[in-house]
Amino acid sequence: MQLARRLAALAAATLVSAAAAAQEPAWGPEAAGLRASISMGVAELRIGELFVIRVRFKNVSDRPTSLHDQDYHAGADLVIRDEKGEPVLCMKACVDYMMPPPKTFFHALKPGETFSVEVRGRVRYQFVDAARRPANDADREIYVDFSDETFGPVHGGKFTAALRYAVDEKSAELGRKLGFDPVWTGEVTSDKIEFSIRAMTREELDRNLTRLEGGSAAEKLEAAEVAGANADLKASRALMAMLAAGGGKDLWQVAEALGAIQDTSLVGELQEIYRRSLKEPERGPSDRPNVILNAIRGLEPDRAKLNAFLVEVLKSDAPVAVRTFAMNGLSLERDAEALGAVVAVAKKPAPRCR
């Protein structure tokens, strides 16, 4: 399975729970000499935690075989069900976004050998305007984010997960043409694992806020993700400080965390930080002006006010990359002044904008 390249961009995390120990591999029944299992590092997930589901395949026959995982719409399905047994999430665990050469879609297994892959994700509260948040965390919708794929919303509680892996003769024939023979065909399932999802306590969020304010660079970035996932209003000021002081591509995650928290009182201050950022040296394609614009777009609830600000940016002498970013936002709006400002750019000698 080819998740490694894309998922490597996610930082590793050690998930610790006093209430639940690590689960042992849940091996399913043997099918044509193959067994499958899934396991998690913990049995209880807190909102905001980065978690890992480990998928394993073992050749329990006395002959070598090869596994195939090329097709986006086939192969391994990771199905998560709620307490009623209803499927709430279904992840195609075989997805490869980077499209490597075909041979890397096959994995030769000798008798007794095991092949495994880690699927990483994070549990978040569903994005919602601060004014419409339920008072009780138990009533808030959550979703599970596997890298670029998001599933939900659901409510917290108890869940099960299981794996189904199926390969047909057509896929096997492709492997044989590439020199892999035999290629395993059939359908195999894992046993199911159980886990629960719960809200973080205020004490846990305060510890996260301490890391956000005084941790290492890596700790601050992870703490920002946790704060955004929990929509922790108390963390807004610390995230603002990171935007005001820092630079680099990781600030996009800080801006997204602010957007998830939805503290709309920060819009005016963000606009001032944006204007100051234009006077700083350029920092490359992930420079701070665009990051701050992204935060403003996520927080400003009044579309007319947002459009007016983006028009101001477009008409300014801001760098081309910044005006292009503003124009991309304006191009999605049905607003006469906004579209007029976009058309006016086409008459100016800025090739990238034009």
Secondary structure, DSSP 8 states (H G I E B T S, - for coil): ---HHHHTTS-------SS------EE---BTTEEEEEEES-SEEETT-EEEEEEEEEE-SSS-EEEE---TTSEEEEEEE-TTS-EEEEEETT--SS---GGGGEEEE-TT-EEEEEEEEEEEE----GGG--SSGGGS-EEEEETTEEEEEE-SEEEEEEEEEEE-HHHHHHHHHTT--SB--EEEE---EEEEEE---HHHHHHHHHHHHHS-HHHHHHHHHHHHHTT-GGGHHHHHHHHHH--STTHHHHHHHHHHHT-GGGHHHHHHHHHHHTTS----TT-HHHHHHHHHHHH---HHHHHHHHHHHHHS---HHHHHHHHHHHTTS--HHHHHHHHHHTTSS-TTT-
